[in-house]
Amino acid sequence: MRHWILVFAVGLLLILWLGTGHSTAQAARLNSPGGFDCSTVSEIPQMDCAALVALYNSSNGPNWTNNSGWLQTNTPCSWYGVSCGNQERVTSLNLSANQLSGSIPPELSSLGFMVTLNLSANQLSGSIPPELGELAGLVGLNLSGNQLSGSIPPELRHLGFLLYLNLGANQLSGGIPPELGNLNGLETLILANNQLSGSIPAQLANLTNLFALDLGYNMLWADNQLAQNWADQYDPDWESSQTVPPTEVDANSLSGTGIEVSWTPIIYTQDSGYYEVSYSLTSGGPYTVAGTTSSKSDSALTVNNLQPNTTYHFVVRAFTAAHDAQQNDLLSPPSVEVSATTGDQPTAVQLTAWTVRPARILLSQLELGIAGLGLGVSLWWYRRR
């Protein structure tokens, strides 16, 4: 009996110790490394406080234009840009144009009552945390005018109440996630001035409540009629600013060492840029750059100094330099591959030696013949005498 009492006591102590350890670890997780103790905050939950402190620490908070109250008082709802609702939770965070730099922390996903998040017009870099898709009540998300890179997280499809989005004037790349078509309540979608490329997903045609759509200055195209009609309806001039691969590419041999590559120029010929022509001896690459044109209005380039009787494979890419709100140089995906074979190398004419014998040699032989004839006549005349 005493044995079981001892075991029970040890087990109880162990449970209490583990619980204390867990509580200590949780407190450590909620307390910020910047010297601010979220356990002193009572007006909002500690997880909300910890999320705000994580943002401050990851985005160079001491150098914000306005960081009034941040990590200085135990009333986060009074910190600059923070708003709290009646349920004592952070509901809005507006730090637009406030010199934030660094990254967006995934801890923001703890702000479960957040309605609007505006971090636009700063110098934030890195990727968009997919954890932002956990902010299920979010109505407005504005991350435009930063230096965010990487792809658009498909997890944003979980923001079912979102009215205003994904994200202009950044360095975002890859395609538009088809999952964004789930946001069928969306009224504003701004994706302009990024490095987005590829075909517009047909699923975006589900976004029929839009008042504003801007896809401009990317590398996007529509290869299905549903997506084409949707983009044309909500952003009528979207195609006029896309850096896309040229069409109707062709290659023709000019000689044993030259091939002309031609194409139809893209619609977007404004702003400085050019076409890049590359070749390979193997279909599918890897390709070597052969040359560039002088502008996006050009429609052909001759590639010289090639090997005779050789098949070459070519692709063409369009390039647009960074300008204005577009902070990225855009080099489109390659065009369809075309091939051409160079012709024979011309053979040089060889002249035989007898056709170029020096005239002086022929003259000397003639002189010897005349001299010999004269000697013979002289001997004949001498004998006659």
C-alpha positions as CSV (number, residue, x, y, z in Angstrom):
1,M,0.0,0.0,0.0
2,R,2.8,2.4,0.9
3,H,4.4,1.5,-2.3
4,W,1.4,2.7,-4.3
5,I,1.1,5.8,-2.2
6,L,4.7,6.6,-3.0
7,V,4.2,6.0,-6.7
8,F,1.1,8.3,-6.7
9,A,3.0,11.0,-4.9
10,V,5.9,10.9,-7.3
11,G,3.4,10.9,-10.3
12,L,1.6,13.9,-8.9
13,L,4.9,15.8,-8.4
14,L,5.9,14.9,-11.9
15,I,2.6,16.2,-13.3
16,L,2.9,19.4,-11.4
17,W,6.5,19.8,-12.6
18,L,5.6,19.3,-16.2
19,G,2.7,21.7,-15.9
20,T,4.9,24.3,-14.4
21,G,7.5,23.7,-17.1
22,H,4.8,24.0,-19.8
23,S,3.5,27.2,-18.2
24,T,7.0,28.6,-18.1
25,A,7.6,27.7,-21.7
26,Q,4.3,29.3,-22.7
27,A,5.2,32.4,-20.8
28,A,8.6,32.5,-22.5
29,R,6.9,32.1,-25.9
30,L,4.5,35.0,-25.1
31,N,7.2,37.3,-23.7
32,S,9.1,39.1,-26.4
33,P,12.9,39.0,-26.7
34,G,12.8,42.8,-27.0
35,G,12.5,43.3,-23.2
36,F,8.7,43.6,-23.2
37,D,6.7,41.3,-20.9
38,C,3.3,40.5,-22.3
39,S,2.2,39.1,-19.0
40,T,1.9,42.6,-17.7
41,V,-0.8,43.3,-20.4
42,S,-4.4,42.8,-19.4
43,E,-6.5,44.6,-22.0
44,I,-5.9,42.0,-24.7
45,P,-4.9,38.3,-24.7
46,Q,-1.2,37.6,-24.4
47,M,-1.2,35.9,-27.8
48,D,-2.4,39.2,-29.4
49,C,0.3,41.1,-27.5
50,A,3.0,38.6,-28.5
51,A,2.0,38.9,-32.2
52,L,2.3,42.7,-32.1
53,V,5.7,42.4,-30.4
54,A,6.8,39.9,-33.0
55,L,5.9,42.4,-35.8
56,Y,7.8,45.2,-34.0
57,N,10.9,43.1,-33.7
58,S,10.9,41.6,-37.2
59,S,10.3,44.9,-39.0
60,N,12.8,47.2,-37.3
61,G,10.3,48.8,-35.0
62,P,12.8,51.2,-33.3
63,N,13.3,52.9,-36.7
64,W,9.6,53.3,-37.7
65,T,8.5,56.7,-38.5
66,N,6.0,56.5,-35.8
67,N,6.3,53.9,-33.0
68,S,4.4,55.8,-30.3
69,G,3.6,53.5,-27.4
70,W,5.0,50.4,-28.9
71,L,6.7,48.3,-26.2
72,Q,6.6,51.4,-23.9
73,T,3.2,50.9,-22.3
74,N,1.1,47.9,-21.2
75,T,-1.9,49.1,-23.2
76,P,-1.3,47.8,-26.8
77,C,-4.7,49.1,-27.9
78,S,-3.2,52.6,-27.6
79,W,-0.1,51.8,-29.6
80,Y,0.2,53.7,-32.9
81,G,-1.8,52.0,-35.7
82,V,-3.5,49.4,-33.4
83,S,-7.2,49.3,-33.0
84,C,-9.1,47.0,-30.6
85,G,-12.8,46.0,-30.7
86,N,-15.3,45.6,-27.9
87,Q,-14.2,42.0,-27.3
88,E,-10.8,43.2,-26.2
89,R,-9.0,41.8,-29.2
90,V,-6.9,43.5,-31.9
91,T,-9.2,44.1,-34.8
92,S,-7.2,46.4,-37.0
93,L,-3.5,47.1,-37.7
94,N,-2.6,50.1,-40.0
95,L,1.1,50.9,-40.3
96,S,1.0,52.1,-43.9
97,A,4.0,54.3,-45.0
98,N,5.7,53.9,-41.7
99,Q,9.2,52.8,-42.7
100,L,8.8,49.2,-41.7
101,S,11.6,47.0,-43.0
102,G,12.5,43.3,-42.6
103,S,9.9,40.6,-42.8
104,I,6.2,39.9,-41.9
105,P,6.2,37.5,-39.0
106,P,3.9,34.4,-39.1
107,E,2.9,35.2,-35.5
108,L,0.3,37.7,-37.0
109,S,-1.9,34.6,-37.5
110,S,-2.6,34.7,-33.8
111,L,-4.7,37.9,-34.3
112,G,-7.8,35.9,-34.8
113,F,-10.2,38.8,-34.6
114,M,-8.3,40.9,-37.1
115,V,-10.5,42.6,-39.7
116,T,-8.1,44.8,-41.6
117,L,-4.3,44.6,-42.0
118,N,-2.5,47.4,-43.8
119,L,1.3,47.3,-44.1
120,S,1.5,49.0,-47.5
121,A,4.1,51.5,-48.7
122,N,6.9,50.2,-46.6
123,Q,10.2,48.3,-47.2
124,L,9.1,44.9,-46.1
125,S,10.9,42.0,-47.8
126,G,10.8,38.2,-47.8
127,S,7.8,36.1,-48.5
128,I,4.1,36.5,-47.6
129,P,3.6,34.1,-44.7
130,P,1.0,31.4,-45.6
131,E,-0.1,31.6,-42.0
132,L,-2.0,34.8,-42.9
133,G,-4.6,32.5,-44.4
134,E,-5.6,31.7,-40.8
135,L,-7.0,35.2,-40.3
136,A,-10.4,33.9,-41.2
137,G,-12.3,37.1,-40.4
138,L,-10.0,39.4,-42.4
139,V,-12.0,41.8,-44.7
140,G,-9.1,43.9,-46.0
141,L,-5.4,42.9,-46.7
142,N,-3.1,45.5,-48.1
143,L,0.6,44.6,-48.6
144,S,1.2,46.7,-51.7
145,G,4.3,48.9,-52.3
146,N,6.8,46.8,-50.5
147,Q,9.6,44.4,-51.7
148,L,7.9,41.2,-51.0
149,S,9.1,38.2,-53.1
150,G,8.2,34.6,-53.7
151,S,4.8,33.3,-54.7
152,I,1.3,34.3,-53.6
153,P,0.4,31.7,-50.9
154,P,-2.6,29.6,-52.0
155,E,-3.6,29.5,-48.3
156,L,-5.1,32.9,-48.8
157,R,-8.1,31.0,-50.2
158,H,-9.3,30.6,-46.6
159,L,-10.0,34.3,-46.2
160,G,-13.6,33.8,-47.1
161,F,-14.8,37.3,-45.9
162,L,-12.1,39.2,-47.8
163,L,-13.3,42.1,-49.8
164,Y,-10.0,43.9,-50.6
165,L,-6.7,42.3,-51.6
166,N,-3.3,40.0,-52.8
167,L,-0.6,42.8,-53.5
168,G,0.7,45.4,-56.1
169,A,4.1,46.9,-56.6
170,N,6.1,44.1,-55.0
171,Q,8.5,41.5,-56.4
172,L,6.1,38.6,-56.3
173,S,6.7,35.8,-58.9
174,G,5.2,32.6,-60.1
175,G,1.6,32.2,-61.3
176,I,-1.6,33.5,-59.8
177,P,-2.9,30.7,-57.5
178,P,-6.2,29.3,-58.9
179,E,-7.3,29.0,-55.2
180,L,-7.9,32.7,-55.2
181,G,-11.0,31.9,-57.2
182,N,-12.5,30.8,-53.8
183,L,-12.6,34.4,-52.7
184,N,-15.9,35.0,-54.5
185,G,-16.8,38.0,-52.3
186,L,-13.7,39.9,-53.4
187,E,-14.4,43.4,-54.6
188,T,-10.9,44.7,-55.2
189,L,-7.9,42.7,-56.5
190,I,-4.6,44.5,-57.2
191,L,-1.7,42.4,-58.5
192,A,-0.1,45.0,-60.8
193,N,3.7,45.7,-61.0
194,N,5.0,42.3,-59.9
195,Q,6.8,39.5,-61.7
196,L,3.8,37.2,-62.0
197,S,3.9,35.0,-65.0
198,G,1.9,32.4,-66.8
199,S,-1.7,31.8,-67.8
200,I,-4.5,33.4,-65.8
201,P,-6.4,30.6,-64.0
202,A,-9.9,30.0,-65.3
203,Q,-11.0,29.7,-61.6
204,L,-10.7,33.5,-61.2
205,A,-13.8,33.8,-63.4
206,N,-15.6,33.0,-60.1
207,L,-14.7,36.5,-58.9
208,T,-17.8,38.2,-60.2
209,N,-18.3,40.9,-57.5
210,L,-15.2,42.9,-58.5
211,F,-15.3,46.7,-58.7
212,A,-11.6,47.0,-59.3
213,L,-9.0,44.7,-60.9
214,D,-5.5,45.5,-61.9
215,L,-3.2,42.9,-63.5
216,G,-1.0,45.3,-65.3
217,Y,2.8,45.2,-65.8
218,N,3.3,41.5,-65.2
219,M,4.0,38.6,-67.6
220,L,0.5,37.2,-67.8
221,W,-1.6,35.8,-70.6
222,A,-4.9,34.0,-71.1
223,D,-5.0,30.7,-72.9
224,N,-8.6,29.9,-72.3
225,Q,-11.7,32.0,-73.3
226,L,-13.2,32.0,-69.8
227,A,-10.2,33.7,-68.2
228,Q,-9.8,36.0,-71.3
229,N,-13.4,37.2,-70.9
230,W,-13.1,37.7,-67.2
231,A,-9.9,39.8,-67.4
232,D,-11.2,41.8,-70.3
233,Q,-14.4,42.6,-68.4
234,Y,-12.8,43.9,-65.2
235,D,-9.4,45.2,-66.5
236,P,-10.0,46.0,-70.2
237,D,-6.4,47.1,-71.0
238,W,-4.6,44.4,-69.0
239,E,-3.0,42.8,-72.1
240,S,-1.4,46.1,-73.3
241,S,1.2,46.0,-70.5
242,Q,2.2,42.4,-70.3
243,T,5.8,41.3,-71.1
244,V,5.0,37.9,-72.7
245,P,6.8,35.6,-75.2
246,P,6.4,36.7,-78.8
247,T,4.2,34.7,-81.1
248,E,4.6,33.3,-84.7
249,V,8.3,32.7,-84.2
250,D,10.1,31.3,-87.3
251,A,13.7,30.5,-88.3
252,N,15.2,30.5,-91.8
253,S,18.7,29.7,-93.0
254,L,20.4,32.5,-94.9
255,S,23.7,30.9,-95.7
256,G,26.2,28.3,-94.4
257,T,26.8,30.4,-91.3
258,G,23.7,32.6,-90.7
259,I,20.0,32.0,-89.7
260,E,17.3,34.7,-89.4
261,V,14.9,34.3,-86.5
262,S,11.7,36.3,-86.8
263,W,8.5,36.8,-84.8
264,T,5.4,39.0,-84.2
265,P,6.2,41.7,-81.7
266,I,4.2,41.7,-78.4
267,I,1.4,44.3,-77.8
268,Y,3.4,46.0,-75.1
269,T,6.1,48.0,-77.0
270,Q,6.1,51.0,-74.7
271,D,8.9,51.5,-72.1
272,S,12.4,50.4,-72.8
273,G,13.2,46.8,-73.6
274,Y,14.2,44.3,-76.2
275,Y,14.0,40.7,-77.4
276,E,16.6,38.1,-76.4
277,V,17.3,35.3,-79.0
278,S,18.9,32.1,-77.7
279,Y,20.0,28.9,-79.4
280,S,20.9,25.3,-78.6
281,L,22.2,22.4,-80.5
282,T,19.8,20.2,-78.6
283,S,16.0,20.6,-78.7
284,G,14.8,21.8,-75.3
285,G,18.1,23.5,-74.4
286,P,20.1,24.4,-72.5
287,Y,20.2,27.6,-74.5
288,T,22.9,30.2,-75.1
289,V,22.1,33.8,-75.7
290,A,22.9,34.7,-79.3
291,G,22.0,38.4,-79.2
292,T,19.4,41.0,-78.4
293,T,17.4,43.5,-80.5
294,S,17.4,47.3,-79.9
295,S,13.7,47.6,-79.0
296,K,10.4,45.7,-78.4
297,S,9.2,46.9,-81.8
298,D,11.8,44.8,-83.7
299,S,10.6,41.6,-85.3
300,A,13.8,39.8,-86.4
301,L,17.4,39.1,-85.6
302,T,20.1,37.4,-87.7
303,V,22.4,35.0,-85.9
304,N,25.7,34.7,-87.7
305,N,29.0,32.8,-87.3
306,L,27.2,29.4,-87.0
307,Q,28.5,26.0,-88.2
308,P,27.5,24.9,-91.7
309,N,25.2,21.9,-92.2
310,T,24.1,22.1,-88.5
311,T,20.6,22.2,-87.0
312,Y,20.0,25.0,-84.5
313,H,17.0,25.4,-82.1
314,F,15.9,28.9,-81.1
315,V,13.7,30.6,-78.5
316,V,12.8,34.2,-78.1
317,R,12.1,36.1,-74.8
318,A,10.8,39.7,-74.3
319,F,12.4,42.0,-71.8
320,T,11.1,45.2,-70.2
321,A,13.3,47.3,-67.9
322,A,12.1,48.5,-64.5
323,H,10.3,51.8,-64.6
324,D,8.0,54.0,-62.4
325,A,6.0,51.8,-60.0
326,Q,7.4,48.6,-61.6
327,Q,10.5,47.9,-59.6
328,N,11.4,44.7,-61.4
329,D,13.2,43.9,-64.7
330,L,10.9,41.5,-66.5
331,L,12.2,38.8,-68.8
332,S,9.4,36.7,-70.2
333,P,9.2,32.9,-70.4
334,P,10.7,31.6,-73.6
335,S,8.6,31.4,-76.8
336,V,7.9,28.1,-78.6
337,E,11.1,26.5,-80.0
338,V,11.8,26.7,-83.7
339,S,14.6,25.1,-85.7
340,A,16.6,25.7,-88.9
341,T,19.6,24.1,-90.5
342,T,22.5,26.0,-92.0
343,G,23.5,25.4,-95.6
344,D,26.8,24.3,-97.2
345,Q,30.0,26.3,-96.8
346,P,31.1,27.7,-100.3
347,T,34.1,25.9,-101.7
348,A,37.1,28.0,-102.8
349,V,38.3,27.8,-106.5
350,Q,41.7,26.1,-106.9
351,L,43.9,27.1,-109.9
352,T,46.4,24.6,-111.4
353,A,50.1,25.5,-111.6
354,W,50.3,25.6,-115.5
355,T,47.6,28.3,-115.8
356,V,49.8,30.7,-113.8
357,R,53.3,30.0,-115.2
358,P,55.4,33.1,-115.2
359,A,55.7,34.8,-118.7
360,R,59.5,35.1,-118.3
361,I,59.9,31.3,-118.2
362,L,58.0,30.9,-121.5
363,L,60.1,33.7,-123.1
364,S,63.3,32.0,-122.1
365,Q,62.3,28.7,-123.7
366,L,61.5,30.6,-126.9
367,E,64.8,32.3,-126.9
368,L,66.6,29.0,-126.5
369,G,64.7,27.5,-129.4
370,I,65.7,30.5,-131.7
371,A,69.3,30.2,-130.6
372,G,69.4,26.5,-131.4
373,L,67.9,27.1,-134.8
374,G,70.5,29.8,-135.6
375,L,73.3,27.5,-134.6
376,G,72.1,24.7,-136.8
377,V,71.8,27.0,-139.8
378,S,75.3,28.3,-139.2
379,L,76.8,24.7,-139.1
380,W,75.0,23.9,-142.4
381,W,76.3,27.0,-144.1
382,Y,79.9,26.2,-142.9
383,R,79.8,22.7,-144.4
384,R,78.6,23.9,-147.7
385,R,81.6,26.1,-148.0
